[in-house]
Protein backbone atom coordinates (compact mmCIF):
# COMPACT_ATOMS: atom_id res chain seq x y z
CA UNK A 1 0.00 0.00 0.00
CA UNK A 2 1.27 3.46 -0.89
CA UNK A 3 1.91 5.48 2.25
CA UNK A 4 3.20 8.79 0.87
CA UNK A 5 2.51 11.41 3.52
CA UNK A 6 -0.03 14.10 2.70
CA UNK A 7 -0.35 17.57 4.21
CA UNK A 8 -3.78 19.11 3.70
CA UNK A 9 -3.60 22.92 3.65
CA UNK A 10 -6.77 24.98 4.11
CA UNK A 11 -6.82 28.81 3.93
CA UNK A 12 -9.59 30.42 5.98
CA UNK A 13 -10.99 33.91 6.29
CA UNK A 14 -14.07 34.47 8.46
CA UNK A 15 -15.50 30.98 8.02
CA UNK A 16 -17.14 30.66 11.45
CA UNK A 17 -20.43 29.57 9.86
CA UNK A 18 -19.02 26.52 8.09
CA UNK A 19 -15.58 25.57 9.39
CA UNK A 20 -16.72 23.18 12.13
CA UNK A 21 -18.90 21.17 9.75
CA UNK A 22 -16.18 21.17 7.08
CA UNK A 23 -13.53 19.87 9.47
CA UNK A 24 -15.81 17.22 10.94
CA UNK A 25 -16.44 15.83 7.47
CA UNK A 26 -12.75 15.96 6.57
CA UNK A 27 -11.57 14.36 9.82
CA UNK A 28 -14.04 11.51 9.37
CA UNK A 29 -12.02 10.60 6.28
CA UNK A 30 -8.49 11.42 7.42
CA UNK A 31 -8.75 9.66 10.78
CA UNK A 32 -8.94 6.36 8.91
CA UNK A 33 -5.63 7.04 7.17
CA UNK A 34 -2.04 7.22 8.34
CA UNK A 35 0.53 9.91 7.52
CA UNK A 36 -2.03 12.66 6.90
CA UNK A 37 -2.02 16.01 8.68
CA UNK A 38 -4.20 19.12 8.37
CA UNK A 39 -2.86 22.68 8.46
CA UNK A 40 -5.33 25.57 8.58
CA UNK A 41 -3.89 28.96 7.66
CA UNK A 42 -6.21 31.49 9.23
CA UNK A 43 -6.55 35.23 8.63
CA UNK A 44 -9.95 35.62 10.26
CA UNK A 45 -11.36 38.43 12.35
CA UNK A 46 -14.42 36.43 13.49
CA UNK A 47 -14.66 33.30 15.67
CA UNK A 48 -12.99 30.96 13.19
CA UNK A 49 -9.73 30.67 15.16
CA UNK A 50 -11.55 29.85 18.40
CA UNK A 51 -13.54 27.14 16.62
CA UNK A 52 -10.35 25.72 15.11
CA UNK A 53 -8.93 25.21 18.60
CA UNK A 54 -11.51 22.46 19.14
CA UNK A 55 -10.06 20.31 16.35
CA UNK A 56 -6.83 18.25 16.00
CA UNK A 57 -5.35 20.46 13.31
CA UNK A 58 -2.30 22.71 13.10
CA UNK A 59 -3.37 26.36 13.02
CA UNK A 60 -1.13 28.86 11.30
CA UNK A 61 -1.88 32.56 11.73
CA UNK A 62 -1.31 34.41 8.48
CA UNK A 63 -1.91 37.65 6.67
CA UNK A 64 -5.02 37.64 4.46
CA UNK A 65 -4.78 36.37 0.88
CA UNK A 66 -5.10 32.79 -0.34
CA UNK A 67 -1.69 32.75 -2.03
CA UNK A 68 -0.01 34.11 1.12
CA UNK A 69 -1.93 31.74 3.38
CA UNK A 70 -1.31 28.63 1.30
CA UNK A 71 2.40 29.37 1.07
CA UNK A 72 2.48 29.80 4.84
CA UNK A 73 0.87 26.41 5.26
CA UNK A 74 3.29 24.83 2.80
CA UNK A 75 6.22 26.11 4.85
CA UNK A 76 4.91 24.16 7.85
CA UNK A 77 3.99 21.06 5.87
CA UNK A 78 6.04 17.88 6.19
CA UNK A 79 4.09 15.82 3.67
CA UNK A 80 5.51 14.34 0.49
CA UNK A 81 2.33 15.63 -1.18
CA UNK A 82 0.61 18.95 -0.54
CA UNK A 83 -3.16 19.10 -0.94
CA UNK A 84 -4.69 22.58 -1.06
CA UNK A 85 -8.38 22.61 -0.17
CA UNK A 86 -10.89 25.44 0.24
CA UNK A 87 -12.83 25.55 3.48
CA UNK A 88 -16.19 25.19 1.73
CA UNK A 89 -15.14 22.24 -0.44
CA UNK A 90 -15.52 18.62 0.66
CA UNK A 91 -13.28 16.04 -1.04
CA UNK A 92 -14.55 12.57 -1.97
CA UNK A 93 -14.25 9.89 0.70
CA UNK A 94 -11.55 8.18 -1.36
CA UNK A 95 -9.47 11.31 -1.96
CA UNK A 96 -6.42 10.16 -0.01
CA UNK A 97 -6.25 6.84 -1.88
CA UNK A 98 -6.94 8.70 -5.15
CA UNK A 99 -4.06 11.12 -4.59
CA UNK A 100 -1.65 8.43 -3.43
CA UNK A 101 -2.53 6.24 -6.40
CA UNK A 102 -2.02 9.14 -8.80
CA UNK A 103 1.31 9.93 -7.19
CA UNK A 104 2.41 6.29 -7.41
CA UNK A 105 1.59 6.42 -11.12
CA UNK A 106 3.95 9.35 -11.55
CA UNK A 107 1.36 12.12 -11.52
CA UNK A 108 2.98 15.05 -9.72
CA UNK A 109 0.10 17.53 -9.78
CA UNK A 110 -3.59 17.72 -10.49
CA UNK A 111 -7.09 18.30 -9.20
CA UNK A 112 -10.46 16.59 -8.93
CA UNK A 113 -13.53 17.17 -11.00
CA UNK A 114 -16.13 19.26 -9.20
CA UNK A 115 -19.78 19.18 -8.29
CA UNK A 116 -21.85 21.75 -6.41
CA UNK A 117 -23.99 21.38 -3.30
CA UNK A 118 -27.01 22.26 -5.43
CA UNK A 119 -28.87 20.05 -7.91
CA UNK A 120 -29.87 23.00 -10.09
CA UNK A 121 -29.41 21.72 -13.68
CA UNK A 122 -27.29 24.76 -14.58
CA UNK A 123 -25.00 24.13 -11.61
CA UNK A 124 -24.76 20.48 -12.63
CA UNK A 125 -23.71 21.62 -16.10
CA UNK A 126 -21.01 23.88 -14.65
CA UNK A 127 -19.64 20.92 -12.71
CA UNK A 128 -19.74 18.69 -15.81
CA UNK A 129 -17.35 21.03 -17.62
CA UNK A 130 -14.64 20.54 -14.98
CA UNK A 131 -13.67 17.20 -16.53
CA UNK A 132 -12.14 18.96 -19.53
CA UNK A 133 -8.44 20.03 -19.68
CA UNK A 134 -9.19 23.67 -20.44
CA UNK A 135 -7.85 26.47 -18.27
CA UNK A 136 -11.22 28.24 -18.31
CA UNK A 137 -12.65 25.13 -16.59
CA UNK A 138 -10.13 25.23 -13.76
CA UNK A 139 -10.45 26.86 -10.37
CA UNK A 140 -9.26 26.58 -6.79
CA UNK A 141 -12.56 25.03 -5.71
CA UNK A 142 -11.46 21.82 -7.47
CA UNK A 143 -8.62 21.59 -4.92
CA UNK A 144 -5.01 20.96 -5.90
CA UNK A 145 -2.58 18.16 -5.13
CA UNK A 146 1.09 18.63 -5.91
CA UNK A 147 4.32 16.89 -5.00
CA UNK A 148 6.04 18.99 -2.35
CA UNK A 149 9.27 18.92 -4.35
CA UNK A 150 7.51 20.31 -7.44
CA UNK A 151 5.74 22.97 -5.40
CA UNK A 152 9.05 24.22 -4.08
CA UNK A 153 10.72 23.99 -7.50
CA UNK A 154 8.15 26.38 -9.01
CA UNK A 155 8.29 28.75 -6.03
CA UNK A 156 4.80 28.09 -4.65
CA UNK A 157 1.90 30.46 -5.18
CA UNK A 158 2.55 33.95 -6.50
CA UNK A 159 1.81 36.17 -3.49
CA UNK A 160 1.40 39.24 -5.71
CA UNK A 161 -1.85 37.73 -6.95
CA UNK A 162 -5.03 38.22 -4.94
CA UNK A 163 -7.18 36.82 -7.75
CA UNK A 164 -6.28 34.01 -10.21
CA UNK A 165 -3.47 32.61 -8.06
CA UNK A 166 -4.92 29.15 -8.73
CA UNK A 167 -4.79 29.54 -12.53
CA UNK A 168 -1.31 31.03 -12.34
CA UNK A 169 0.17 28.10 -10.44
CA UNK A 170 -1.41 25.55 -12.80
CA UNK A 171 0.14 27.37 -15.76
CA UNK A 172 3.55 27.22 -14.10
CA UNK A 173 3.12 23.55 -13.22
CA UNK A 174 2.36 22.79 -16.87
CA UNK A 175 5.67 24.30 -17.90
CA UNK A 176 7.34 21.35 -16.14
CA UNK A 177 4.77 18.58 -15.69
CA UNK A 178 1.41 17.46 -17.01
CA UNK A 179 -1.54 18.58 -14.89
CA UNK A 180 -3.99 15.73 -14.25
CA UNK A 181 -7.76 15.81 -13.63
CA UNK A 182 -8.80 12.88 -11.44
CA UNK A 183 -12.12 11.17 -12.07
CA UNK A 184 -13.72 11.59 -8.64
CA UNK A 185 -15.46 14.80 -7.64
CA UNK A 186 -15.12 17.26 -4.82
CA UNK A 187 -18.32 18.95 -3.69
CA UNK A 188 -18.11 22.69 -3.24
CA UNK A 189 -20.60 25.09 -1.74
CA UNK A 190 -22.94 26.93 -4.10
CA UNK A 191 -23.33 29.80 -1.63
CA UNK A 192 -21.67 32.42 -3.83
CA UNK A 193 -23.94 31.48 -6.72
CA UNK A 194 -26.97 31.83 -4.47
CA UNK A 195 -25.74 35.26 -3.36
CA UNK A 196 -24.74 36.57 -6.79
CA UNK A 197 -26.97 34.72 -9.26
CA UNK A 198 -26.32 31.37 -10.92
CA UNK A 199 -25.74 32.73 -14.42
CA UNK A 200 -24.51 36.19 -13.44
CA UNK A 201 -21.65 34.86 -11.29
CA UNK A 202 -20.47 32.47 -14.00
CA UNK A 203 -20.36 35.37 -16.46
CA UNK A 204 -18.31 37.37 -13.96
CA UNK A 205 -15.86 34.49 -13.53
CA UNK A 206 -15.61 34.18 -17.31
CA UNK A 207 -14.81 37.89 -17.57
CA UNK A 208 -12.11 37.56 -14.90
CA UNK A 209 -10.53 34.64 -16.81
CA UNK A 210 -10.59 36.75 -19.97
CA UNK A 211 -9.07 39.77 -18.23
CA UNK A 212 -6.26 37.61 -16.88
CA UNK A 213 -5.64 35.95 -20.25
CA UNK A 214 -5.45 39.38 -21.91
CA UNK A 215 -2.82 40.50 -19.43
CA UNK A 216 -4.89 42.99 -17.42
CA UNK A 217 -3.04 44.15 -14.33
CA UNK A 218 -3.97 42.61 -11.00
CA UNK A 219 -5.44 45.83 -9.59
CA UNK A 220 -7.94 46.04 -12.45
CA UNK A 221 -8.98 42.43 -11.92
CA UNK A 222 -9.31 42.93 -8.15
CA UNK A 223 -11.37 46.06 -8.68
CA UNK A 224 -13.70 44.27 -11.09
CA UNK A 225 -14.03 41.34 -8.65
CA UNK A 226 -14.84 43.54 -5.66
CA UNK A 227 -17.26 45.71 -7.62
CA UNK A 228 -19.27 42.74 -8.88
CA UNK A 229 -19.12 39.86 -6.39
CA UNK A 230 -20.78 39.96 -2.99
Secondary structure, DSSP 4 states (H G I P E B T S, - for coil): -----EEEEEEESS-TTTHHHHHHHHHHHHTTSSSEEEEEEE--SSSHHHHHTTSSSEEEE--S-HHHHHHHHHHH---SEEEE--TTEE--TTHHHHHHHHHHTT--EEEEEEEES---HHHHHHHHGGGS--GGG--GGG-EEEEHHHHHHTTSS-TT-SSSHHHHHHHHHTTTS--EEEEEEEEE--HHHHHH-HHHHHHHHHHHHHHHHTT--HHHHHHHHHHH--
